[in-house]
Amino acid sequence: MPTNLPPDAKKKWAEVEATRYPRERLQRMEEFLSLVPKHKGTLKLRGQIKKQVAVLRKEIEEKKRKKAGKGGPKFFIEKEGAAQIALLSLTNAGKSSLLSAVTNAKVEVSPTLYTTRETVPGIMVYQDVQFQIVEAPALMEGSADGRAWGLQTLALARNADGLILMVDLSQNPVKQLALILSELEKARVLVSKPRGRVEIERKYMGAALRIILVGKLVDCNMRDVEELLRSYRITDAVVKISGETTLDEIEDAIFESTAYRPAVVVANKIDLTGAKANLKRLEGYVNNKLPILPVSCEKRMGLGKLGETLFRTLGIIRVYTKEPNQKEYSKKPFILKKGATVYSLAKNIHSDFKENFAFAKVWGKRLVFSPQKVGSGFTLDDGDIVEIHLK
């Protein structure tokens, strides 16, 4: 990303960000694109903006269709359960068969290519955790550039909490996975934790600019970051920078932030001839960077491990709560990220809990003494039972 766009281009981008109406935003984006110099250093930026323009155009077209009573495929799915998992693959890899086998969803399973034309959700239960798995229309080469329903599928992946990347072991699984990862990367959805992360949360006028650095700036200092943000008229926002981050990456996030989504590779049709050899090639390609789960949806092989694999990959824990002076604890857990504290739990229960917190008692298998009286900063573990006491 260049850090030397012309001032009129930066001013125009500020206008884009200030616009909320789709038609006006589309017009401003196109005007911004015309002001960006065409050279090697702006290729990535121009590609990002062209993709956003394509997304906006499709949104406007969909609204037109709905007004005309023509309707259209449904893509946005409200999140349910502990986490929403987007199920992605190329065509005919077995997504519908997987969804039918592990969830309560009623889906059409067909050998016909591109049968799935809209998102289909289903709930999978693992122990006392519910995962919402959403089957998306198939990806293909060019999805990130707007081909077929690719932009909507990739938007679903960006909005989800995690991904299942499905490949067909009777074909070339390496080629399939490489294409899926390439389209995700073009859409700025990563399945490996990025070295650094930038989040820009715009605030109301007069809120001022607040930069929170948790990590390290690689090739710049805080003054450089502030000058860059102000050059794009970002004056009222909270900017969180974590990990090792460059000034180019911060500028990149102004246009579109990178989304990290933990992923599991489900390798289907392990029961077919030649599948085990293809699985070895896939494992060599992935090189332990992603968990691979070999399954056969048709023969119901390996599917019992999907819940555990998702639970581990998402890095979540189950925490149960108990009322003071009660023997029984709630059988419905709170789902928190690994490393969560008692304070995190208190915030999830009720805002009054965090403000009036006195202490907590924790029951856990790892504790020498159970229950143990702890403070708000105590780190919780999977399966802990917590009793919160207020002032």
VOPAGU-2260 file (C-alpha; in pm, 1 decimal, decimal comma):
REM VOPAGU-2260
SITE   aa  ch    i         X         Y         Z
SITE  MET   A    0       0,0       0,0       0,0
SITE  PRO   A    1     133,1     346,8     -83,8
SITE  THR   A    2     145,5     609,5     189,6
SITE  ASN   A    3     156,1     898,9     -56,2
SITE  LEU   A    4    -185,2     920,0    -219,7
SITE  PRO   A    5    -271,7    1269,0    -346,1
SITE  PRO   A    6    -450,2    1491,7     -92,3
SITE  ASP   A    7    -763,5    1508,9    -310,0
SITE  ALA   A    8    -784,3    1126,7    -308,1
SITE  LYS   A    9    -753,9    1116,0      71,3
SITE  LYS   A   10   -1018,5    1387,3     101,3
SITE  LYS   A   11   -1248,9    1190,2    -126,5
SITE  TRP   A   12   -1205,0     875,7      87,6
SITE  ALA   A   13   -1312,1    1076,9     392,9
SITE  GLU   A   14   -1629,6    1160,2     197,6
SITE  VAL   A   15   -1680,2     787,5     124,8
SITE  GLU   A   16   -1657,3     706,3     495,5
SITE  ALA   A   17   -1898,1     985,5     586,5
SITE  THR   A   18   -2161,5     854,3     342,2
SITE  ARG   A   19   -2412,2     593,6     456,4
SITE  TYR   A   20   -2652,7     581,1     161,7
SITE  PRO   A   21   -2548,7     300,7     -79,5
SITE  ARG   A   22   -2597,2     496,3    -406,2
SITE  GLU   A   23   -2404,3     798,6    -281,3
SITE  ARG   A   24   -2131,5     577,7    -135,8
SITE  LEU   A   25   -2097,6     396,3    -467,9
SITE  GLN   A   26   -2063,2     726,8    -650,6
SITE  ARG   A   27   -1799,0     854,4    -404,2
SITE  MET   A   28   -1604,0     525,9    -431,6
SITE  GLU   A   29   -1595,3     552,8    -808,8
SITE  GLU   A   30   -1479,4     915,9    -779,0
SITE  PHE   A   31   -1208,9     807,0    -531,7
SITE  LEU   A   32   -1094,2     534,5    -771,6
SITE  SER   A   33   -1056,7     791,0   -1050,1
SITE  LEU   A   34    -825,7     997,5    -824,9
SITE  VAL   A   35    -593,1     706,8    -734,6
SITE  PRO   A   36    -280,3     709,8    -955,3
SITE  LYS   A   37    -242,4     399,9   -1172,7
SITE  HIS   A   38      92,9     239,0   -1100,9
SITE  LYS   A   39     233,6     -79,5    -948,3
SITE  GLY   A   40     215,7      56,3    -592,1
SITE  THR   A   41    -162,3     110,0    -610,4
SITE  LEU   A   42    -260,4    -223,9    -768,6
SITE  LYS   A   43    -365,2    -377,9    -436,8
SITE  LEU   A   44    -560,6     -69,6    -328,7
SITE  ARG   A   45    -742,0     -40,5    -660,7
SITE  GLY   A   46    -831,2    -410,0    -642,3
SITE  GLN   A   47    -977,4    -365,9    -291,1
SITE  ILE   A   48   -1190,3     -68,9    -394,3
SITE  LYS   A   49   -1311,7    -237,8    -714,2
SITE  LYS   A   50   -1425,7    -532,1    -503,1
SITE  GLN   A   51   -1614,4    -301,2    -263,9
SITE  VAL   A   52   -1774,1    -124,7    -560,5
SITE  ALA   A   53   -1889,5    -463,3    -695,2
SITE  VAL   A   54   -2037,5    -554,7    -354,4
SITE  LEU   A   55   -2228,5    -225,2    -334,6
SITE  ARG   A   56   -2363,5    -264,8    -687,7
SITE  LYS   A   57   -2493,2    -613,4    -604,3
SITE  GLU   A   58   -2655,8    -483,7    -284,6
SITE  ILE   A   59   -2831,9    -207,2    -479,3
SITE  GLU   A   60   -2947,2    -458,6    -743,3
SITE  GLU   A   61   -3083,0    -691,3    -472,8
SITE  LYS   A   62   -3282,3    -407,3    -313,9
SITE  LYS   A   63   -3424,2    -321,9    -654,6
SITE  ARG   A   64   -3529,9    -683,9    -708,3
SITE  LYS   A   65   -3697,8    -699,8    -367,5
SITE  LYS   A   66   -3889,1    -376,9    -432,9
SITE  ALA   A   67   -4004,3    -518,0    -765,1
SITE  GLY   A   68   -4128,8    -827,5    -580,4
SITE  LYS   A   69   -3879,3   -1058,5    -746,1
SITE  GLY   A   70   -3706,6   -1147,9    -421,4
SITE  GLY   A   71   -3372,5   -1322,8    -440,9
SITE  PRO   A   72   -3146,1   -1562,2    -251,2
SITE  LYS   A   73   -3103,3   -1504,1     122,7
SITE  PHE   A   74   -2741,8   -1465,0     232,3
SITE  PHE   A   75   -2736,9   -1295,2     572,4
SITE  ILE   A   76   -2801,8   -1538,1     858,7
SITE  GLU   A   77   -2855,1   -1425,2    1218,5
SITE  LYS   A   78   -2599,1   -1586,5    1449,7
SITE  GLU   A   79   -2717,6   -1856,9    1688,3
SITE  GLY   A   80   -2542,6   -2081,2    1938,9
SITE  ALA   A   81   -2184,9   -2055,0    2062,3
SITE  ALA   A   82   -2036,2   -1970,7    1722,2
SITE  GLN   A   83   -2131,7   -1935,6    1358,1
SITE  ILE   A   84   -1923,5   -2151,2    1122,6
SITE  ALA   A   85   -1926,7   -2082,2     746,8
SITE  LEU   A   86   -1905,7   -2401,6     540,4
SITE  LEU   A   87   -1710,1   -2332,2     220,7
SITE  SER   A   88   -1592,4   -2542,8     -72,4
SITE  LEU   A   89   -1581,3   -2564,5    -448,6
SITE  THR   A   90   -1886,0   -2722,0    -609,8
SITE  ASN   A   91   -1982,9   -3085,0    -539,2
SITE  ALA   A   92   -1738,6   -3143,2    -250,9
SITE  GLY   A   93   -2016,4   -3263,2     -19,0
SITE  LYS   A   94   -2120,0   -2954,4     182,0
SITE  SER   A   95   -2489,5   -3043,1     175,5
SITE  SER   A   96   -2414,2   -3403,0     275,4
SITE  LEU   A   97   -2207,3   -3280,9     571,0
SITE  LEU   A   98   -2473,5   -3035,4     684,9
SITE  SER   A   99   -2741,1   -3303,5     657,6
SITE  ALA   A  100   -2528,9   -3554,9     853,0
SITE  VAL   A  101   -2422,3   -3337,0    1148,5
SITE  THR   A  102   -2706,2   -3084,1    1192,3
SITE  ASN   A  103   -3084,4   -3060,5    1201,9
SITE  ALA   A  104   -3094,9   -2883,4     862,9
SITE  LYS   A  105   -3307,9   -3014,9     578,2
SITE  VAL   A  106   -3102,0   -2966,9     264,2
SITE  GLU   A  107   -3106,8   -3089,6     -91,7
SITE  VAL   A  108   -2821,5   -3333,5    -155,5
SITE  SER   A  109   -2752,1   -3358,9    -527,2
SITE  PRO   A  110   -2461,7   -3453,8    -756,5
SITE  THR   A  111   -2561,1   -3161,5    -982,0
SITE  LEU   A  112   -2302,2   -2881,8    -986,9
SITE  TYR   A  113   -2385,2   -2554,6    -805,8
SITE  THR   A  114   -2706,4   -2687,4    -646,4
SITE  THR   A  115   -2666,1   -2459,6    -340,7
SITE  ARG   A  116   -2770,6   -2106,9    -438,6
SITE  GLU   A  117   -2838,3   -1953,5     -99,6
SITE  THR   A  118   -2714,6   -1995,8     257,1
SITE  VAL   A  119   -2855,3   -2284,8     461,8
SITE  PRO   A  120   -2804,7   -2291,4     843,3
SITE  GLY   A  121   -2812,2   -2588,7    1078,4
SITE  ILE   A  122   -2729,1   -2648,6    1446,5
SITE  MET   A  123   -2469,3   -2908,0    1549,0
SITE  VAL   A  124   -2449,6   -3003,4    1916,8
SITE  TYR   A  125   -2113,9   -3095,3    2070,6
SITE  GLN   A  126   -2154,5   -3193,1    2436,5
SITE  ASP   A  127   -2337,6   -2883,8    2570,5
SITE  VAL   A  128   -2216,6   -2643,8    2299,8
SITE  GLN   A  129   -2421,5   -2551,7    1994,1
SITE  PHE   A  130   -2243,4   -2460,9    1672,8
SITE  GLN   A  131   -2438,6   -2295,2    1393,2
SITE  ILE   A  132   -2301,1   -2428,5    1063,7
SITE  VAL   A  133   -2402,2   -2230,1     754,7
SITE  GLU   A  134   -2362,3   -2382,6     410,4
SITE  ALA   A  135   -2271,3   -2120,7     149,4
SITE  PRO   A  136   -2292,0   -2130,4    -232,0
SITE  ALA   A  137   -1979,6   -2280,9    -386,7
SITE  LEU   A  138   -1665,9   -2077,2    -442,1
SITE  MET   A  139   -1491,0   -2069,3    -779,2
SITE  GLU   A  140   -1204,2   -1888,6    -941,4
SITE  GLY   A  141   -1304,0   -1521,3    -955,9
SITE  SER   A  142   -1542,9   -1530,6    -657,5
SITE  ALA   A  143   -1359,4   -1242,8    -488,3
SITE  ASP   A  144   -1397,9   -1037,3    -807,6
SITE  GLY   A  145   -1776,3   -1076,6    -807,4
SITE  ARG   A  146   -1829,0   -1394,7   -1009,4
SITE  ALA   A  147   -2163,8   -1568,3    -940,9
SITE  TRP   A  148   -2252,1   -1535,4    -568,2
SITE  GLY   A  149   -1886,6   -1523,9    -461,5
SITE  LEU   A  150   -1896,2   -1183,9    -292,4
SITE  GLN   A  151   -2190,7   -1285,3     -75,1
SITE  THR   A  152   -2026,3   -1616,0      17,8
SITE  LEU   A  153   -1704,9   -1436,7     114,6
SITE  ALA   A  154   -1901,9   -1177,2     312,7
SITE  LEU   A  155   -2055,0   -1466,2     508,5
SITE  ALA   A  156   -1703,7   -1600,5     577,0
SITE  ARG   A  157   -1592,0   -1257,9     702,5
SITE  ASN   A  158   -1894,5   -1230,5     933,0
SITE  ALA   A  159   -1862,8   -1585,8    1075,1
SITE  ASP   A  160   -1666,2   -1686,4    1385,4
SITE  GLY   A  161   -1487,6   -1972,6    1211,3
SITE  LEU   A  162   -1467,9   -2166,7     884,4
SITE  ILE   A  163   -1494,7   -2522,8     758,3
SITE  LEU   A  164   -1302,1   -2554,6     431,9
SITE  MET   A  165   -1423,0   -2869,7     257,8
SITE  VAL   A  166   -1232,1   -3056,2     -12,4
SITE  ASP   A  167   -1306,1   -3368,2    -217,2
SITE  LEU   A  168   -1038,2   -3638,2    -175,6
SITE  SER   A  169   -1145,0   -3811,8    -497,5
SITE  GLN   A  170   -1015,1   -3506,8    -688,2
SITE  ASN   A  171    -701,0   -3295,0    -636,5
SITE  PRO   A  172    -750,0   -3161,7    -278,5
SITE  VAL   A  173    -439,5   -2940,1    -288,1
SITE  LYS   A  174    -566,3   -2752,5    -593,4
SITE  GLN   A  175    -910,2   -2712,4    -433,7
SITE  LEU   A  176    -776,2   -2581,1    -102,1
SITE  ALA   A  177    -529,0   -2347,3    -273,9
SITE  LEU   A  178    -814,0   -2192,0    -474,9
SITE  ILE   A  179   -1034,8   -2150,3    -166,3
SITE  LEU   A  180    -751,3   -1988,1      31,2
SITE  SER   A  181    -665,4   -1761,3    -262,0
SITE  GLU   A  182   -1022,6   -1629,9    -291,1
SITE  LEU   A  183   -1040,8   -1578,4      86,8
SITE  GLU   A  184    -711,9   -1388,6      84,8
SITE  LYS   A  185    -832,6   -1162,8    -197,0
SITE  ALA   A  186   -1134,1   -1086,8      23,5
SITE  ARG   A  187    -892,9   -1014,0     311,3
SITE  VAL   A  188   -1008,0   -1314,0     516,4
SITE  LEU   A  189    -708,9   -1500,3     662,3
SITE  VAL   A  190    -703,7   -1846,9     819,3
SITE  SER   A  191    -362,1   -1797,9     982,9
SITE  LYS   A  192    -317,3   -1542,8    1259,7
SITE  PRO   A  193    -168,8   -1226,8    1105,3
SITE  ARG   A  194     149,3   -1082,4    1251,5
SITE  GLY   A  195     -34,2    -760,8    1332,7
SITE  ARG   A  196    -391,5    -639,3    1351,2
SITE  VAL   A  197    -553,1    -295,9    1313,1
SITE  GLU   A  198    -910,6    -211,5    1412,2
SITE  ILE   A  199   -1056,0     131,3    1337,1
SITE  GLU   A  200   -1377,8     216,3    1520,5
SITE  ARG   A  201   -1514,1     550,1    1408,3
SITE  LYS   A  202   -1687,0     761,5    1673,8
SITE  TYR   A  203   -1920,3    1060,0    1686,5
SITE  MET   A  204   -1786,5    1408,4    1607,7
SITE  GLY   A  205   -1593,9    1553,9    1901,0
SITE  ALA   A  206   -1487,8    1215,7    2042,3
SITE  ALA   A  207   -1125,1    1282,4    1936,7
SITE  LEU   A  208    -866,3    1035,0    1809,6
SITE  ARG   A  209    -745,0     764,6    2046,8
SITE  ILE   A  210    -471,4     520,2    1942,9
SITE  ILE   A  211    -423,5     206,7    2154,4
SITE  LEU   A  212     -99,6      21,2    2085,8
SITE  VAL   A  213     -64,1    -333,2    2219,5
SITE  GLY   A  214     245,7    -459,5    2045,9
SITE  LYS   A  215     509,6    -299,8    1827,7
SITE  LEU   A  216     522,8     -51,9    1538,4
SITE  VAL   A  217     775,9    -190,5    1288,9
SITE  ASP   A  218     875,6     100,8    1063,6
SITE  CYS   A  219     713,5     406,3    1221,9
SITE  ASN   A  220     624,9     578,1    1547,6
SITE  MET   A  221     299,8     698,1    1704,8
SITE  ARG   A  222     335,7    1043,5    1549,2
SITE  ASP   A  223     360,4     886,6    1201,1
SITE  VAL   A  224      45,5     684,6    1269,4
SITE  GLU   A  225    -146,3     989,5    1389,9
SITE  GLU   A  226     -36,5    1196,2    1089,2
SITE  LEU   A  227    -144,2     918,7     851,6
SITE  LEU   A  228    -487,9     886,1    1012,6
SITE  ARG   A  229    -544,3    1261,5    1016,3
SITE  SER   A  230    -444,1    1286,0     649,4
SITE  TYR   A  231    -750,6    1067,8     578,9
SITE  ARG   A  232    -965,4    1292,9     800,8
SITE  ILE   A  233    -985,5    1024,5    1069,9
SITE  THR   A  234   -1008,5    1251,8    1373,7
SITE  ASP   A  235   -1283,4    1089,9    1582,3
SITE  ALA   A  236   -1206,4     721,0    1627,6
SITE  VAL   A  237   -1056,2     451,0    1847,8
SITE  VAL   A  238    -771,0     277,9    1663,1
SITE  LYS   A  239    -646,2     -47,8    1817,4
SITE  ILE   A  240    -309,1    -176,1    1692,7
SITE  SER   A  241    -184,0    -514,2    1812,4
SITE  GLY   A  242     109,4    -737,3    1723,6
SITE  GLU   A  243     387,5    -623,4    1490,0
SITE  THR   A  244     239,5    -369,7    1248,1
SITE  THR   A  245     377,8    -151,7     967,6
SITE  LEU   A  246     251,2     188,3     855,2
SITE  ASP   A  247     140,7      32,4     524,5
SITE  GLU   A  248     -73,6    -220,0     713,3
SITE  ILE   A  249    -234,6      61,0     912,4
SITE  GLU   A  250    -315,7     245,0     589,0
SITE  ASP   A  251    -446,0     -80,9     444,1
SITE  ALA   A  252    -693,9    -107,3     734,5
SITE  ILE   A  253    -833,8     238,8     653,4
SITE  PHE   A  254    -983,9      92,3     335,4
SITE  GLU   A  255   -1070,4    -255,9     458,1
SITE  SER   A  256    -954,6    -438,1     769,2
SITE  THR   A  257    -815,4    -790,3     752,1
SITE  ALA   A  258   -1034,5   -1051,5     921,9
SITE  TYR   A  259    -877,3   -1358,1    1084,1
SITE  ARG   A  260   -1105,7   -1660,6    1099,3
SITE  PRO   A  261    -982,8   -1991,6    1248,0
SITE  ALA   A  262   -1045,3   -2278,1    1006,4
SITE  VAL   A  263   -1075,3   -2656,1     990,7
SITE  VAL   A  264   -1016,6   -2849,9     668,0
SITE  VAL   A  265   -1272,1   -3128,7     624,6
SITE  ALA   A  266   -1145,3   -3377,1     365,8
SITE  ASN   A  267   -1446,4   -3569,2     233,4
SITE  LYS   A  268   -1475,9   -3907,2      54,1
SITE  ILE   A  269   -1192,5   -4077,1     245,8
SITE  ASP   A  270   -1364,3   -4408,8     166,3
SITE  LEU   A  271   -1295,9   -4385,4    -210,2
SITE  THR   A  272   -1004,0   -4539,4    -400,7
SITE  GLY   A  273    -695,8   -4314,7    -403,3
SITE  ALA   A  274    -830,2   -4090,7    -125,2
SITE  LYS   A  275    -562,2   -4184,7     129,5
SITE  ALA   A  276    -280,6   -4093,7    -111,6
SITE  ASN   A  277    -451,7   -3759,9    -182,2
SITE  LEU   A  278    -489,6   -3703,4     193,0
SITE  LYS   A  279    -110,0   -3740,1     235,2
SITE  ARG   A  280     -52,7   -3481,7     -38,2
SITE  LEU   A  281    -297,7   -3248,4     134,5
SITE  GLU   A  282    -124,2   -3293,9     470,6
SITE  GLY   A  283     210,2   -3212,9     310,0
SITE  TYR   A  284      64,8   -2895,9     156,6
SITE  VAL   A  285     -98,9   -2777,8     480,3
SITE  ASN   A  286     211,3   -2868,3     684,8
SITE  ASN   A  287      28,6   -2866,0    1022,0
SITE  LYS   A  288     -86,8   -2505,8     974,1
SITE  LEU   A  289    -453,3   -2610,1     976,2
SITE  PRO   A  290    -627,7   -2910,6    1135,0
SITE  ILE   A  291    -740,8   -3168,4     876,4
SITE  LEU   A  292   -1034,2   -3400,0     947,4
SITE  PRO   A  293   -1073,6   -3689,5     698,3
SITE  VAL   A  294   -1439,2   -3798,4     671,3
SITE  SER   A  295   -1689,3   -3978,6     454,0
SITE  CYS   A  296   -2027,4   -3809,8     467,8
SITE  GLU   A  297   -2187,1   -4095,1     276,7
SITE  LYS   A  298   -2048,9   -4367,4     507,1
SITE  ARG   A  299   -2069,4   -4148,4     823,0
SITE  MET   A  300   -1696,6   -4192,8     890,4
SITE  GLY   A  301   -1501,4   -3943,3    1105,2
SITE  LEU   A  302   -1795,1   -3705,5    1156,0
SITE  GLY   A  303   -1800,2   -3762,1    1533,4
SITE  LYS   A  304   -1473,0   -3570,1    1567,4
SITE  LEU   A  305   -1597,4   -3251,0    1400,5
SITE  GLY   A  306   -1739,7   -3091,2    1716,5
SITE  GLU   A  307   -1423,4   -3149,9    1919,1
SITE  THR   A  308   -1204,7   -3020,7    1632,8
SITE  LEU   A  309   -1410,7   -2702,3    1597,5
SITE  PHE   A  310   -1413,3   -2646,6    1974,4
SITE  ARG   A  311   -1033,6   -2677,5    1992,0
SITE  THR   A  312    -968,2   -2469,7    1679,7
SITE  LEU   A  313   -1191,5   -2180,7    1786,5
SITE  GLY   A  314   -1002,9   -2152,2    2116,6
SITE  ILE   A  315   -1312,2   -2132,7    2335,4
SITE  ILE   A  316   -1399,9   -2255,8    2684,1
SITE  ARG   A  317   -1721,6   -2342,7    2868,7
SITE  VAL   A  318   -1780,6   -2173,6    3203,1
SITE  TYR   A  319   -2076,2   -2265,5    3424,5
SITE  THR   A  320   -2231,7   -2038,4    3684,2
SITE  LYS   A  321   -2383,7   -2105,4    4023,3
SITE  GLU   A  322   -2597,3   -1891,7    4252,0
SITE  PRO   A  323   -2458,4   -1835,1    4604,8
SITE  ASN   A  324   -2601,1   -2083,0    4856,7
SITE  GLN   A  325   -2731,1   -2309,6    4579,6
SITE  LYS   A  326   -2598,7   -2663,3    4529,9
SITE  GLU   A  327   -2674,0   -2699,3    4158,6
SITE  TYR   A  328   -2501,9   -2503,4    3882,8
SITE  SER   A  329   -2652,8   -2395,1    3550,5
SITE  LYS   A  330   -2619,1   -2666,4    3286,5
SITE  LYS   A  331   -2603,4   -2402,4    3011,0
SITE  PRO   A  332   -2247,7   -2266,4    2995,0
SITE  PHE   A  333   -2117,7   -1925,4    2899,2
SITE  ILE   A  334   -1886,5   -1958,6    2598,5
SITE  LEU   A  335   -1572,7   -1747,5    2638,6
SITE  LYS   A  336   -1238,2   -1717,8    2464,2
SITE  LYS   A  337    -938,9   -1900,1    2611,0
SITE  GLY   A  338    -763,7   -1671,9    2858,5
SITE  ALA   A  339   -1090,3   -1512,2    2974,1
SITE  THR   A  340   -1103,2   -1392,0    3334,4
SITE  VAL   A  341   -1373,9   -1378,2    3601,5
SITE  TYR   A  342   -1415,5   -1012,4    3501,0
SITE  SER   A  343   -1492,6   -1121,5    3140,2
SITE  LEU   A  344   -1758,1   -1357,8    3273,0
SITE  ALA   A  345   -1909,8   -1090,3    3495,9
SITE  LYS   A  346   -1939,8    -854,4    3197,3
SITE  ASN   A  347   -2119,0   -1127,4    3000,3
SITE  ILE   A  348   -2370,7   -1195,2    3277,4
SITE  HIS   A  349   -2483,3    -842,6    3356,3
SITE  SER   A  350   -2336,1    -492,2    3361,7
SITE  ASP   A  351   -2420,5    -462,0    3734,7
SITE  PHE   A  352   -2203,0    -765,1    3808,0
SITE  LYS   A  353   -1882,1    -602,5    3687,4
SITE  GLU   A  354   -1957,4    -278,1    3873,7
SITE  ASN   A  355   -2058,2    -442,1    4203,3
SITE  PHE   A  356   -1818,9    -738,0    4195,8
SITE  ALA   A  357   -1672,8    -834,9    4535,4
SITE  PHE   A  358   -1514,2   -1177,7    4482,1
SITE  ALA   A  359   -1582,4   -1515,8    4321,3
SITE  LYS   A  360   -1555,9   -1881,7    4412,9
SITE  VAL   A  361   -1428,1   -2116,9    4144,7
SITE  TRP   A  362   -1460,8   -2495,2    4126,2
SITE  GLY   A  363   -1216,8   -2656,6    3883,3
SITE  LYS   A  364   -1036,3   -2987,0    3830,5
SITE  ARG   A  365    -695,8   -2817,1    3804,1
SITE  LEU   A  366    -728,2   -2636,1    4138,7
SITE  VAL   A  367    -554,1   -2774,4    4447,4
SITE  PHE   A  368    -835,4   -2638,7    4663,7
SITE  SER   A  369   -1181,2   -2633,4    4516,1
SITE  PRO   A  370   -1368,4   -2405,9    4555,3
SITE  GLN   A  371   -1105,8   -2132,7    4555,9
SITE  LYS   A  372   -1181,5   -1771,2    4642,4
SITE  VAL   A  373   -1050,5   -1547,4    4360,6
SITE  GLY   A  374   -1051,3   -1189,9    4235,1
SITE  SER   A  375   -1177,7   -1049,0    3903,5
SITE  GLY   A  376    -844,0   -1105,4    3727,6
SITE  PHE   A  377    -842,6   -1483,6    3782,8
SITE  THR   A  378    -802,5   -1676,6    3453,0
SITE  LEU   A  379   -1074,7   -1931,6    3388,8
SITE  ASP   A  380   -1043,3   -2274,4    3229,4
SITE  ASP   A  381   -1279,1   -2501,2    3037,0
SITE  GLY   A  382   -1535,9   -2661,4    3267,4
SITE  ASP   A  383   -1491,7   -2420,6    3558,8
SITE  ILE   A  384   -1791,8   -2346,3    3778,8
SITE  VAL   A  385   -1807,1   -1989,3    3907,6
SITE  GLU   A  386   -2008,5   -1836,2    4188,6
SITE  ILE   A  387   -1998,5   -1454,0    4184,8
SITE  HIS   A  388   -2049,6   -1252,9    4503,2
SITE  LEU   A  389   -2150,7    -888,6    4488,0
SITE  LYS   A  390   -2085,9    -603,2    4726,7
